[in-house]
Amino acid sequence: MKNCHKIYHSKFLYIFFISLSLNIFFFSTDKSEAKSFEIHDIDITRPFEINFNKNEVIDEGFRKAYIQLLSIILNSSDQKKISQIKLNEVKGMIESFTIKEEKFIDDVYYVNLGVSFNKKKVFSYLEKRNIFPSIPERKGFLFIPIIIDENKKDLLIFYNNKIYEEWNKNQNKLDLIKYILPTEDLEDLDLIKSKYEFIEKYDFKEITDKYDLEDSIITLIFKNDKGARVLSRITVDGIITLKNQSFSSVNINNKEDLDDVINNLKVIYEDHWKNYNQINTSIKLTLNVKVNNNDNIKTTNFEKVLNETDLVYEFFISKFDTNFTYYQIIFNGTPNIFLKKMSDKNYNFDTQNQTWILQ
C-alpha cells in the first residue's frame, strides 16, 4: 500500500512539474530592454503541501527583488520610506522575469528567479514620492582602519586590529563598495605611528599614493573606557569628506559590539557613495544631436552607449535626411555632465550650434 502511495505521489509530482514548466514557459520571458534594473539570484523555498500555489511563490520573489533593488539604488533612510508597497505596484514596474532554476527536494520546492525592473517606471514611482535614486555603480576603495588606543596612547594598524581582521569576512553581495585593505607594511606602520600626535590632520598621501586607486576611506577609531569615536576621511574623485560617529558603551574586542560597529560604518559609507551618485530625475534636459549617416557602425554603437548610460532617461530619432540622423535625448543632468560621460566613452561633439554634431 505504501509503495502504491509513493508511485501515485511521484506521478503527481511529475505531472505537477510538467505543467509548471509549461506554465512558466508561457508566462515568463528573457527579453528585457537595455535600460532596466536587473536583479539576479532571488531564492525562494516553500513546503510542497496540498494548498501549494506557484503564483504566491513568484509573488514572494517579486517582493524580495524589489527590496534588493531599493538596497542598491537608495540610501538607507530612503529605503525605509517605501519598503512597504502593494504587490500590484511592484508588478507594475517589472519588465520581465526569468526562472533560472527550480527543484523539488524532500517535499520542499526551490526556485531561483531573475527579475528585470523598468527604469523609467521605477524612476517615476520614486519621483512621485520625492525620492531620487543613485546610479548603482560598484567601486573599489582603499580602506585603512586604524585603532587609536587613547588609554595606552598607541596605534593598531595591522596586528591585533580587529577591524582590519574582520572587515571583509562578512560581505554583502548587494554592497556597491569593494574594500581593498592595505598590505602589512612595516614602513607604513612606523610612518603612521610617527604621526600619532596629529593623526586627525594627517592626509595619508604617502600611503595612498602606493596603491593604484583613486578613492579611499581612512577610518580612525578612537577607543577608550567609555566607548569609541570614529572619524572617517572619505576621498572620492579628489573630494574629501569627514564624518564623525560615536559608539557609546561598546567594546570592539567583543565580537557582537565589533560586528555592530562594522555594519554601521558600512551603511554610512554605502550611503555616502550612493548620495554622491544620486540622480535628480526631476531634471529632464532635452538635447538635440545629429549623427552622420556615412558610418552605420558608429550610429549603432552610439545608440548602445546611450542605452547603457544611466542618466539618459530616453532617446529617439526625431528625423533623418540623406546626410544625418537626428536624435532627441532626454537627460537627467546638465549638458556638461552629458559631455563628460560621452567623452569617457570616446564620443565627442561639436556644440557650436543648437543641434550638436557627433564627431
N, C-alpha and C positions, 0 to 999 in steps of 0.2 A: 504493500500500500504506500509505504514511504517512497519507494522507487518511482511509482506512478505519479506521486505528487511532485517529485523532483523533475520528472520528464515534462509534466504539464507546466511547471514553473519555468523550466528552461525554454519551452516552446513559446510561452507567454512573453518572456523577456526578448526572445529572438524577434517575434512579431512586433513587439514594442519598439525595439531599436531600429528595425527596418522602416517602420512608419515614421519614427522620429527623424531618421536620416532623410527620408523623402520630404518630410515637412520642413526640415532645415534647409534642404536644397532649394526649395521654392521660396522660403521666407527670408533667407539671408543672402548677402551679396558681398563680393570682394571689391566691387567698384566703389571708388570714392574720389572726390575731387582733390586736387593737389593742395588746395587751401583748406585743410581740415586739421583738427587736432586728433592724433592717433593715440589711443590708449590700448596697451597690449597686456596680455597675461592676466586677465581677470579670472581668478579661480573661484568656482562655486562648488560646494558639496551639499547634497541633500539626500536624506534617507529615502530609499525607494519603498513607498507604502501605497496602500490602496488609493489614497486621495492625492497621489503624486501628480503635480501639474507642471509640465515643461515650461509653460509661459511664465509661471511665477519664478522659476529658476532664472530665466532670461531677464526678467524684470529686476531681480536682485542684482544681476550682473550689470545692468544699466545704471542702477543706483551707485554701485561700487565704482564704476568707471567715471561717473560724474564727480564723486568725491575725490578720486585720484586726479581728475582734470583740474579741479579747484586747487588742490595742493601744489600743482605745477605752475599755474598761471596767476595765482593770487597770493598776497601776503597773508600771514596767519590771522590778522584781525578781520580782513575782508572775507576770509573763508567762513568764519563763524556767522557772518551776517546772512549768508544764503545757503547754509548747509542743509536747512530744511526746505524741501521743494516738492511739489506734486510730481508724481510719476509721469503724467501726460506732458508736463513742461520739459522734463528730461528727454522724453521720446521726441518732442518737437525739435530738439536741437541735434538729434542723431542723424547722420548722413547714411551710415550703413553699419552693419556688424557682421562678424565672422566667427564661427565656431571653429577654433583651432584644433581642439582635441576633446574627446568625450570617452568615458569608460564607466563600466559598472563593476564594482568590486564589493563583495560581501554585503549585498543589499544597500549599497551606497552609490549614488550617481555623482560622477565627477565631470565637470565641464570647464574648458578654458576658452574665454571669449576675447575678441579684439573689437573695440568699438571706435568708430570714427565720428567725431562731432563737427558739424558745420561751423566754421569760424565766424562767418557773418551772423549766424543766428546766436551763437554764444556771445559775441560782442554786443549785439543788440539787446539781449537779455540782461547783460551786466550794465550796459549804459543806462537802461531804464531805471536801474537801481543805484545810479550814480557811483558805480564801481568800475574801475579801469584795470584791465588785465596787464600782464607783463609778457614780454617775449620769452618763451621757455628755452633760454639758451644755456647750455651746460658749459661750465668754465672751470679751469684748473687754477687754484690759488696756492701760492706758497704759504704754509701755515706754520708759524713759530710760536708755540705756547711756552711761556716762562713763568715758573712759580717763584715768587719772592717771599721767602720766609722772614716776616718782619721781626719775629722774636729772635731768630738766630742771625739776622742780617746776612742771609745767604741766598744764592740763586740756584734753582734747579732747572736745567735745560733738557738734558737727555737722561742721565741716570737718576733713578728714583723720582722721576717726574711722571706722576700717574696720568696727567692729562695727555702728555706725549705718548705714553704707552697704550692708553685706552681709546684715544680719539677715533681712530679708523677701524676699530674692531666691530662695531655695530653700525653698518652703513645702511641708509635708507635708499632704496633704488629710485625713489622719486625726487631725492635731493638733486639740485642743479649744480651745486658746488662740489668739485672734487678737490680734496685737501692733499697737498703734497708736502709731506713732512721733511725737514732738512736732515741731511746725513749727520751722524755723530762725529763732529769735527772738534778736536781739542783746541784748535786755534780759535774757532768761533766761541767756544766755551770761555776761554781766557779773555777774549775781546769783550764779550758781554759782561763778564764779571767785573772787568775794569770800569764799566760804565754804571756800576751799581748806584752811585750817589745821584746820578741824573738820568736814570733809566727811562723815566717817563718822557724825557725830551729827546732821547737818542733816536735817530731816524733809521737805524739798522741798515743803511745803504751799503755798507761794506760787506754785509752778509747777503742781502737780497740780490745784489749785482752778480753773485756767483751762479745764480740759477737763471735758466732761460724762461723766466716767467714775468709777465708784465705786472700782474696783480698779486697782492699779498695781504695776509692778515697776521699782524703781530699781536699776540694776546698776553697781557701781563696780569698774572693772578697774584694779588697781594693777600696772603693769608696770615691770620693771627688767631688768638684765642676766641675772638668774638664771631669769626666767620671769614668771609672772603670778599674782596673788592676786585672787580675785573675792569681793566682798561684795554679796549680793543682799538688798534690802529689799522683801519681798513683802507687799502690803496687800490683804486680802480681807475685805469686809464690816466694815471698820474694825479688823480684827485684823492686827497687824504681826508678821511672822516674818522673822528674819535668818538667812541661810545663807552659810557660808564654803566656798569651794573653792580649791584650789591647783593650778596647772598648771606643773609644773617644765619647764625647758628648752624653752619654747615662745616663738615669735616671732610676735606677732599681725600683723606685716607680711608674714609668709609665708602664702600662700593656703591651703596644706594645714593648717598649725597653726591658722589663723583658723577654718577650717571645723570643725576638731575642737573648738575651744573653743565655738563657736556651737551645734554639735549636742549637746554635753554639757550646756550650760546649758539648752537647750530641753527635754531629757529631765528635768532637775531641776525645771523649772517645771511641766511637764506632770504629773509625779509629785505635786508639791505640790497642784496643783488637783484631781487625782483622789483623793488622800488626804482632802482637805477635803470631797469629795462622796461619801465611801465609805458604802456601805450595810451595816449589820450585819444580814445576813439571818437570823442566829440569833435575833434579836428578832422575835417574831410576836405582836404585840399585837392582841387581839380588841376591836373597837369595835362598839357597837350603836347604830344610827341609824334614826330613823323620819322619813318624808317625807310631807307631807300630799298626799292624792290629788286635791285640787282643781285642781292645776296639773300636767298631764301633760308639758308642755314643760320645766318646771323639773326634773321627775323624770328625763326623758331626758337633759337637759344635765348633771345631777348624775352620772349613770352614765358619761357620756362623760368628765367630768373625772376620775372615779375610774380609768377605763381608761387615761388619759393620765398619771397620777401614778405615777412610778417606784417610790416606796416602798410603794404599795398592792400587796401580794402577790396578793391575790384578794378578791373580794367576791361576795355572792349574796343573794337575797331569802330571808329566813328565814320570813316570814309576811306576810299582809296582811289588813286588815279593811275596813270601809266607809269609814273615815276616813284610815288611814295604810298605807303600805308600809314594812315593816321590813327593814333591811339589816344584814347582819353583814359587817364589814370586817376583813380581816387586814392589819395594817400593820407594816412593818419600821422601827419607830421609836417615839418617845414620843408621848403624847397632845398635848403642846404643839407638837411638830413637825407633827403632822397638822393641828391647828387653824390653825397658821401657813400651811401650804401651801394649805389650803382658803380661808383669808381672802385670800390673794394672788389667788385665782380668784373673789373676791367671794361666797364661801359661808361663812356664819356659823351657829353652833349655840347652842341653849340647852342647857347642860351641867349643869343643876342635878340632873337625875336620872340613873340608871344608863344609861337609853336616851336618847341625845341627840336633840334635835329640830332638823331643818334649818329655819332661819328664812326 
